[in-house]
Amino acid sequence: CFLPFLQFCSKAAKSLIVKISGTNHVLGHQLWAKNFPKPTETIKHQYIIVGAGISGLSAARILKKNGIEDFLVLEMENHFGGNSSNGENKYSKFPLGAHYLPIPNKADEELKNFLKESKIYLNDDENGEPIFDEYQVTYAPEERLFYKNEWQENLIPQYATPEKVKSEFQRFFQLMDDFRKKKDTAGKFWFDIPIKNGSAIDEVKNLEKITFKSWLLEHQFHSDELFWYLDYCCKDDFGLGIDFVSAWAGIFYFSARKNDWSKKYNGHVFTWAEGNARLAKHLAKFSEGKIIKNHLTYDCKINENDEVEVLVFDNVSKKSKKIIAEKVLFATPQFVNQYLFPERKKATESLVYAPWLLATFQMNENFGAEEELNWDNVIYGVEGLGYIYNQHQNTDFNSSKKIITYYRSFSSENSKLARRNLYKMTDVEMKNLVFEELKLAHPHFEEMVEEVYFHKLGHGMISPVPNTIFGEKKAFLKKDIDNKIFFAHTDLSGISIFEEAFHQGIDAAKKMLQ
């Protein structure tokens, strides 16, 4: 849903339509003051889930599968999915956040079952190889890099790179392959998905105490090309680059996914025009008729009857409600929870959230006319992460309009300042920022744009800076309250990927049902 902001920029007798959207941070900021009207009605339910992102929807799926019907899912926004949401125009859907899911590890039976429910994973062939719906998997041309003034296949810089640089890449990937196979004496992989399945021995924990950049330098890596590529990868999954994320996180990116389920689709990902909103929609089927949008939960306590009372503000009617439940699950980020449970504020202070800017462009018929667009299109040496071609899997070739979405995380040692600057950024500033990068690869880019949709994510994702994954603070934040109030979110994993959100919801729901 786009905020009511529309501007027409005149250039060469053509109009560029600019729209701006974002999360409802204005309503969310009211948690600070808690200046809400007193409740005018009281309702009861067995279970309440606060937050309709992937964790909350995943938890609701487990309740439904266990025969629970008396539950509600409360969502502050006017849509479900959290960072797995989407927008749409008359030519295509497009993501407003996460936009792909890597092929899962073979051992992840829970996720594989969900993919089968969703008709993404169809069956196995006679050799045990999984059969996927071809239209939901990336296919060639999959990714390209604009490097040294021309497009090349793959995102690793290759054209005219010195042998010394190539050998650094080879040595790095060999080390990552070694980490992918490493197990501790208990038989646990050093790195696994979900994180809870991985090892927590001291050697692993020590990797969480330093930055990825420090680890790379310690291991005699120095090439600009390798550093750029790893910086890109870390920004893509974590929002921050190699100067800020931990060595544990950087190695996790390359070694936690085992590439052991499918030989045919090794290294491929599932993706859709609307991104991971497709997965959110599949999950939401289990909460049909039970998701209440535009409702901000602003208070929670256990009453004298050992029930949980939550106070909720309806942002449409502008009235408050009291909801009483046996148990409540908060599938909300910790920067929200700290205002509902003040004792959690101190443990939340060290968490870092990277802000993001997305820009979706409607391009005219000239864009891509002389080149074959890939699903992922990245420009070497810039701050942004390039753009995806949202119609990559579209079998309808009649549309002359191309819809692409550009991603940029603001990797900085001061994410709070970066967030404030993003919120203050005007349409002209955002337009200049994005166009400056994209015109490097497409000099006439601006002339081919018809519409642009900017989407701001102030708290785009939790970023695994050193001392985020392990430790007492994380254990404290995960702990339930009196077996009545439970918590689930990627914050509690320390990395914001679909698999972690999915499993967080499952684990919390199962605890609720005990």
Number of C-alpha atoms within 10 A of each C-alpha: 14 14 12 8 10 14 13 12 13 10 10 7 6 12 14 19 17 19 20 20 18 17 21 15 14 8 15 15 12 13 19 12 9 12 9 16 12 13 14 9 10 13 10 15 15 16 25 27 27 27 30 30 27 35 35 36 31 29 31 32 22 19 22 15 11 12 8 14 16 14 21 23 28 24 25 25 22 14 16 27 27 24 23 23 25 23 20 14 9 6 13 18 18 27 28 31 27 23 26 25 18 18 20 21 19 15 13 14 11 12 16 17 12 18 17 13 13 15 14 19 18 14 14 11 9 7 6 10 14 17 15 19 12 12 15 17 19 22 17 8 14 18 18 22 23 21 19 14 11 11 17 17 16 16 20 18 22 16 12 8 10 10 9 10 18 17 11 17 20 12 13 16 14 12 14 19 15 11 18 21 14 15 14 14 8 8 10 16 20 24 28 20 21 20 19 13 12 18 21 18 13 9 11 17 19 15 19 23 18 19 23 27 22 16 18 17 10 10 10 10 18 14 14 11 19 19 18 18 18 20 23 25 20 26 24 17 20 28 29 29 29 27 19 23 28 29 27 25 28 27 20 19 18 19 24 22 19 20 18 14 17 18 10 10 20 13 14 17 17 22 24 24 26 24 24 27 30 21 24 23 17 19 26 23 14 19 22 10 10 17 22 20 19 22 27 23 26 22 17 18 16 18 10 7 7 13 16 21 22 21 20 24 23 17 16 10 9 11 16 22 19 20 21 23 22 19 23 29 24 26 31 22 19 25 17 18 22 19 18 20 13 9 12 17 17 11 16 19 12 12 19 23 23 25 29 23 23 26 22 24 24 22 21 17 13 15 21 14 10 7 8 9 20 23 21 23 24 25 23 23 16 15 19 25 21 23 22 25 21 25 24 23 17 12 8 7 8 6 11 13 21 21 26 26 23 21 21 21 23 23 25 16 15 12 19 16 12 19 21 12 14 19 16 10 13 12 18 11 12 16 16 11 14 19 15 15 19 20 12 15 19 14 12 13 16 16 15 16 22 16 18 22 20 22 23 21 23 24 20 23 26 27 31 30 30 21 22 25 25 16 10 11 19 19 12 12 21 18 14 17 11 10 13 19 21 21 28 35 28 25 29 24 23 24 24 22 21 23 21 24 26 25 26 27 27 22 16 25 26 13 12 20 12 6
